[in-house]
């Protein structure tokens, strides 16, 4: 069982002792992506902009692993305020065509760097 560490400069570097993703046995396990704007290196302004950045960052990591949104089988969304669910949901769904992956969405007390949303996924590689 070989595992490959995935890294791309098109997504933010990990903010802790972890990697952007691991590819193993034909699957890609993406770490949670905060809503960091890659160009500025800072969190985007507001939950909607952060949700877009989170999804774009996930897309960049998936691409680096030879995968894409169409291969995502499971996602997990972390929100600091569940009242943002509808806004994040609308943005999230715009990144998928056809069938959606399985998903969980939870409210958390706090996210790293003061983020408002973080999204992780598992995809076929």
Buried (B, 14 or more C-beta within 10 A) or exposed (E): EEEEEBBBEBBBEEEEEEBBBBBEEEBBBBBBBBBBBBEEEEBBEEBBBBBBBBBBBBBBBBBBBBBEBEBBEEBBBBBBEEEBBEBBBEBBEEBBEEEEBEBEBEEEEEBEEEBBBBBBBBBEB
